[in-house]
Amino acid sequence: MGKTSIEWTDVSWPVVNGCRRVSPGCERCYAERLAATRLRHLPKYAGLATYAKGGPRWTGASRLWESDLEMPLRLRKPSRIFVADMGDLFYEAVPDEVIDRVWAVMLLSPHHTFQVLTKRAERARRYLTDSKLYERVMREANAWRAARPKLAQIGLSCPVTMPAPWIWLGVSVEDQRRADERIPHLLATPAAVRFLSCEPLLGHVDLTRVAISADCTEDVLGDGEWHGEPDAPPWIDWVIVGSESGMHPRPMAIEWAVSLREQCAAAKVAIFTKQIGTPEGREQGDVKGGDPRWWPETAGGWPREFPAVHR
């Protein structure tokens, strides 16, 4: 676990590594590129990705790195922790038993804020609504308590019926299709804070008209009414927006990001602005002395905010 250049978090926790591409947002994945190049000789990442003529590609393997599992328990300074930044905790190749172990550590670390971001919203929903989840996580937590008696002072609530306020759950949304596919699952998943990462933003996204069913669209930022599942809260708490980073990023239309900012402002939902590409498609943050918050004058000054744990 160490400092990261990702602006919306403090430290990364690469406890589960490895993945596979599932949508256009994955095309230039930084984790895939690092695992295939600079990190490929490290035991933690060996064999997770390869580099061929077509560029870096995940092999499909996944790995829990045992020595990193207890890192949040050792980190005393309260921190925002990005979980599984070199993979996806809900990737299909990650067994439920591995997620149980990670979730138990998060529940035993209430002094931190954990940010779990996934593209597998449907699996996250199934996992976090499983009636046997509490029993499984308690078993893992009790193993930690036996080794560290002080952890017995921390009470554990059921993730299904009373999600921990220090564990935030988010999904990646790069275009409207992915918004319609993933957000309904996120809203139906138990979580104290739900967020979206619209990065890389590859198309216009209207969060006021997300298709939650074949014949129903909803304002998922909260319009005061909800016509979906009775137990699904009617809002997203936080939105991250940004263009693609790295070499030769795909261009992002400023209008797409401006629209998201206006939608969030109208609903009083926190929005965090990351790098924003110039009209030529070049990422200003990659230029020496450049400002990753660059905006044309028409966009005005944008706040970079974090949500409160409770709305």
C-alpha positions as CSV (number, residue, x, y, z in Angstrom):
1,M,0.0,0.0,0.0
2,G,1.4,3.3,-0.9
3,K,0.8,6.9,-2.1
4,T,-0.9,7.2,-5.5
5,S,-1.2,9.8,-8.2
6,I,-5.0,9.2,-8.3
7,E,-6.4,12.5,-7.0
8,W,-9.6,11.3,-5.4
9,T,-7.9,8.9,-3.0
10,D,-4.9,8.8,-0.7
11,V,-3.4,5.3,-1.0
12,S,-3.9,2.3,-3.2
13,W,-4.4,-1.3,-2.0
14,P,-3.4,-3.8,-4.7
15,V,-4.6,-6.7,-2.7
16,V,-6.3,-8.5,-5.6
17,N,-4.6,-8.2,-8.9
18,G,-5.5,-9.2,-12.5
19,C,-8.5,-8.7,-14.7
20,R,-10.0,-8.9,-18.2
21,R,-11.4,-6.3,-20.5
22,V,-15.2,-6.0,-20.5
23,S,-16.1,-2.7,-22.2
24,P,-14.6,0.2,-24.3
25,G,-13.4,1.9,-21.1
26,C,-10.9,-0.9,-20.6
27,E,-9.1,-0.4,-23.9
28,R,-6.2,1.6,-22.5
29,C,-6.2,0.4,-18.9
30,Y,-3.3,1.7,-16.9
31,A,-3.2,-1.3,-14.6
32,E,-3.0,-3.7,-17.6
33,R,-0.2,-1.6,-19.1
34,L,1.8,-1.5,-15.9
35,A,1.3,-5.3,-15.2
36,A,2.5,-6.0,-18.8
37,T,5.6,-3.7,-18.7
38,R,7.2,-2.1,-15.7
39,L,5.8,-4.4,-13.0
40,R,5.9,-7.7,-14.9
41,H,9.0,-9.0,-13.2
42,L,7.6,-8.6,-9.7
43,P,6.1,-11.8,-8.2
44,K,2.9,-10.0,-7.4
45,Y,2.2,-9.3,-11.0
46,A,4.1,-12.0,-12.9
47,G,1.9,-13.7,-15.5
48,L,-1.1,-11.4,-15.1
49,A,-0.6,-9.6,-18.4
50,T,1.5,-9.9,-21.5
51,Y,2.7,-7.4,-24.1
52,A,2.4,-8.5,-27.7
53,K,2.2,-6.7,-31.1
54,G,-1.3,-5.5,-30.3
55,G,-0.2,-4.0,-27.0
56,P,-0.8,-5.1,-23.4
57,R,-3.4,-7.7,-22.6
58,W,-4.5,-9.3,-19.4
59,T,-4.1,-13.1,-19.4
60,G,-7.2,-13.6,-17.4
61,A,-5.4,-14.7,-14.2
62,S,-6.1,-13.2,-10.8
63,R,-4.1,-13.3,-7.6
64,L,-4.7,-12.4,-4.0
65,W,-1.5,-11.1,-2.5
66,E,-1.5,-12.5,1.0
67,S,1.1,-10.2,2.5
68,D,-0.9,-7.1,1.5
69,L,-4.1,-8.3,3.0
70,E,-3.5,-6.8,6.4
71,M,-2.1,-3.5,5.2
72,P,-5.2,-1.4,6.3
73,L,-4.9,-2.9,9.8
74,R,-1.3,-1.7,10.0
75,L,-2.0,1.7,8.5
76,R,-2.8,3.9,11.5
77,K,-3.4,7.2,9.7
78,P,-7.0,7.5,8.6
79,S,-6.9,7.4,4.8
80,R,-9.0,7.0,1.7
81,I,-8.1,3.7,0.3
82,F,-8.7,2.6,-3.3
83,V,-9.3,-1.1,-3.2
84,A,-7.8,-3.4,-5.8
85,D,-6.5,-0.6,-8.1
86,M,-4.6,-3.2,-10.1
87,G,-7.6,-5.3,-10.8
88,D,-11.3,-5.6,-10.0
89,L,-12.5,-7.0,-6.7
90,F,-15.6,-8.4,-8.4
91,Y,-13.8,-9.9,-11.4
92,E,-15.3,-13.3,-12.3
93,A,-12.0,-15.1,-11.6
94,V,-11.9,-13.8,-8.0
95,P,-13.6,-16.4,-5.7
96,D,-16.2,-15.2,-3.2
97,E,-14.0,-16.6,-0.5
98,V,-11.3,-14.1,-1.5
99,I,-13.7,-11.2,-1.5
100,D,-14.9,-12.4,2.0
101,R,-11.4,-12.0,3.3
102,V,-11.0,-8.5,1.8
103,W,-14.4,-7.4,3.1
104,A,-13.6,-8.6,6.6
105,V,-10.4,-6.5,6.7
106,M,-12.4,-3.5,5.6
107,L,-15.1,-4.0,8.2
108,L,-12.3,-4.2,10.9
109,S,-10.8,-0.9,9.7
110,P,-13.4,1.8,10.5
111,H,-10.8,4.5,10.8
112,H,-10.3,4.4,7.0
113,T,-12.6,5.1,4.0
114,F,-12.5,2.3,1.4
115,Q,-13.4,3.1,-2.2
116,V,-14.4,-0.1,-4.1
117,L,-14.8,0.6,-7.8
118,T,-15.9,-2.1,-10.2
119,K,-17.2,-2.7,-13.8
120,R,-18.9,-5.9,-12.6
121,A,-21.9,-4.2,-11.0
122,E,-24.2,-7.3,-11.4
123,R,-21.8,-9.5,-9.5
124,A,-21.3,-6.9,-6.8
125,R,-25.1,-6.9,-6.3
126,R,-25.3,-10.6,-6.1
127,Y,-22.4,-10.8,-3.6
128,L,-23.7,-8.0,-1.3
129,T,-27.2,-9.3,-1.2
130,D,-26.3,-12.9,-0.4
131,S,-28.1,-14.0,2.8
132,K,-25.0,-16.0,3.9
133,L,-22.6,-13.1,3.5
134,Y,-22.6,-12.0,7.1
135,E,-21.9,-15.6,8.3
136,R,-18.9,-15.9,5.9
137,V,-17.4,-12.5,6.6
138,M,-17.8,-13.0,10.4
139,R,-15.8,-16.2,10.1
140,E,-13.0,-14.4,8.4
141,A,-13.2,-11.5,10.9
142,N,-13.0,-13.8,13.8
143,A,-9.8,-15.3,12.4
144,W,-8.3,-11.8,12.5
145,R,-9.6,-11.2,16.0
146,A,-8.0,-14.4,17.2
147,A,-4.6,-13.2,16.0
148,R,-5.2,-9.6,17.0
149,P,-7.3,-9.5,20.2
150,K,-7.8,-5.7,20.1
151,L,-9.9,-6.1,17.0
152,A,-12.5,-7.8,19.1
153,Q,-13.5,-4.3,20.3
154,I,-14.8,-3.5,16.8
155,G,-18.4,-4.5,16.2
156,L,-19.3,-5.8,12.8
157,S,-22.7,-5.0,11.2
158,C,-24.2,-7.1,8.5
159,P,-23.1,-5.9,5.0
160,V,-26.5,-6.8,3.6
161,T,-28.8,-5.1,6.1
162,M,-26.5,-2.4,7.6
163,P,-23.6,-1.5,5.2
164,A,-20.6,0.1,6.9
165,P,-20.5,3.9,6.2
166,W,-16.7,3.7,5.7
167,I,-17.1,1.4,2.6
168,W,-18.1,3.2,-0.5
169,L,-19.1,1.3,-3.6
170,G,-18.8,2.7,-7.2
171,V,-19.1,1.6,-10.8
172,S,-17.3,2.8,-13.9
173,V,-19.5,4.5,-16.5
174,E,-17.8,5.6,-19.8
175,D,-21.0,6.1,-21.9
176,Q,-24.8,5.9,-21.7
177,R,-24.9,2.2,-22.5
178,R,-22.7,1.4,-19.5
179,A,-24.7,3.8,-17.3
180,D,-27.9,1.9,-18.2
181,E,-26.2,-1.5,-17.7
182,R,-24.4,-0.8,-14.4
183,I,-26.1,1.9,-12.4
184,P,-29.4,0.0,-11.8
185,H,-27.4,-2.8,-10.2
186,L,-25.4,-0.3,-8.1
187,L,-28.6,1.3,-6.8
188,A,-30.0,-2.1,-5.8
189,T,-26.8,-3.0,-3.9
190,P,-26.5,-2.3,-0.2
191,A,-23.9,0.6,0.3
192,A,-23.7,3.6,2.5
193,V,-22.2,5.7,-0.3
194,R,-22.5,5.0,-4.0
195,F,-20.4,6.7,-6.6
196,L,-19.6,6.8,-10.3
197,S,-16.3,7.0,-12.1
198,C,-17.1,8.6,-15.5
199,E,-13.5,8.2,-16.7
200,P,-12.5,7.8,-19.4
201,L,-15.7,9.6,-20.5
202,L,-16.2,8.4,-24.0
203,G,-19.7,9.7,-24.7
204,H,-22.6,11.8,-23.4
205,V,-24.1,10.4,-20.2
206,D,-27.5,11.6,-18.9
207,L,-27.9,10.6,-15.3
208,T,-31.4,12.0,-15.2
209,R,-32.6,9.4,-17.7
210,V,-31.0,6.0,-16.8
211,A,-32.9,3.0,-18.1
212,I,-33.6,0.9,-15.0
213,S,-36.0,-1.4,-17.0
214,A,-37.2,-1.8,-20.5
215,D,-40.0,0.8,-20.0
216,C,-38.7,3.0,-17.2
217,T,-36.0,5.7,-16.9
218,E,-35.0,7.4,-13.7
219,D,-33.1,10.4,-12.4
220,V,-30.4,8.5,-10.4
221,L,-29.1,11.8,-8.9
222,G,-32.4,12.1,-7.0
223,D,-35.5,13.9,-8.2
224,G,-37.6,13.1,-5.1
225,E,-39.4,10.1,-6.5
226,W,-38.4,6.6,-7.3
227,H,-40.2,4.1,-9.5
228,G,-37.8,1.2,-9.4
229,E,-37.3,-1.5,-6.9
230,P,-38.8,-0.5,-3.5
231,D,-35.6,-1.0,-1.5
232,A,-33.3,0.8,-4.0
233,P,-32.3,4.3,-2.8
234,P,-32.9,6.9,-5.4
235,W,-29.5,8.5,-5.8
236,I,-25.9,8.5,-6.5
237,D,-23.8,10.3,-3.9
238,W,-20.7,11.3,-5.9
239,V,-19.5,11.5,-9.5
240,I,-15.9,11.5,-10.8
241,V,-15.5,12.9,-14.3
242,G,-12.4,12.9,-16.5
243,S,-10.9,12.3,-19.9
244,E,-8.6,9.4,-20.7
245,S,-5.1,9.7,-19.3
246,G,-1.7,8.5,-20.5
247,M,-0.2,8.5,-24.0
248,H,-2.5,9.2,-27.0
249,P,-5.8,9.5,-25.0
250,R,-9.0,9.2,-26.8
251,P,-10.6,12.7,-27.1
252,M,-13.4,13.7,-24.8
253,A,-15.9,16.4,-25.8
254,I,-16.0,19.2,-23.2
255,E,-19.8,19.3,-23.6
256,W,-20.1,15.8,-22.2
257,A,-18.3,16.8,-19.0
258,V,-20.1,20.2,-18.8
259,S,-23.4,18.3,-19.0
260,L,-22.4,16.0,-16.1
261,R,-21.3,19.0,-14.0
262,E,-24.7,20.8,-14.6
263,Q,-26.7,17.6,-13.8
264,C,-24.8,17.2,-10.5
265,A,-25.0,20.9,-9.6
266,A,-28.8,20.8,-10.1
267,A,-29.1,17.8,-7.8
268,K,-26.6,19.1,-5.3
269,V,-24.5,16.0,-5.8
270,A,-20.7,16.2,-5.3
271,I,-18.6,16.0,-8.4
272,F,-14.8,15.6,-8.6
273,T,-13.1,16.8,-11.7
274,K,-10.0,14.9,-12.9
275,Q,-7.9,15.6,-16.1
276,I,-9.8,17.2,-18.9
277,G,-8.6,16.9,-22.5
278,T,-8.1,20.0,-24.7
279,P,-10.2,20.4,-27.8
280,E,-7.3,18.8,-29.8
281,G,-7.6,15.7,-27.7
282,R,-4.3,16.3,-25.9
283,E,-4.3,15.8,-22.1
284,Q,-3.2,19.1,-20.6
285,G,-2.1,17.3,-17.4
286,D,0.6,15.4,-19.4
287,V,2.2,18.7,-20.5
288,K,5.0,20.1,-18.2
289,G,3.4,22.9,-16.2
290,G,0.0,22.0,-17.4
291,D,-3.1,22.1,-15.2
292,P,-5.1,18.8,-15.1
293,R,-8.1,20.8,-14.2
294,W,-7.9,22.8,-17.4
295,W,-11.2,24.1,-18.7
296,P,-12.3,26.6,-21.4
297,E,-13.7,29.8,-20.0
298,T,-17.2,28.7,-20.8
299,A,-17.0,26.0,-18.2
300,G,-16.3,28.4,-15.3
301,G,-14.7,27.4,-12.1
302,W,-15.4,23.9,-11.0
303,P,-15.3,22.6,-7.4
304,R,-13.4,19.5,-6.6
305,E,-15.4,17.9,-3.9
306,F,-15.7,14.8,-1.8
307,P,-19.1,13.7,-0.5
308,A,-20.0,13.5,3.1
309,V,-20.5,9.9,4.3
310,H,-24.1,10.6,5.1
311,R,-26.4,12.7,2.8
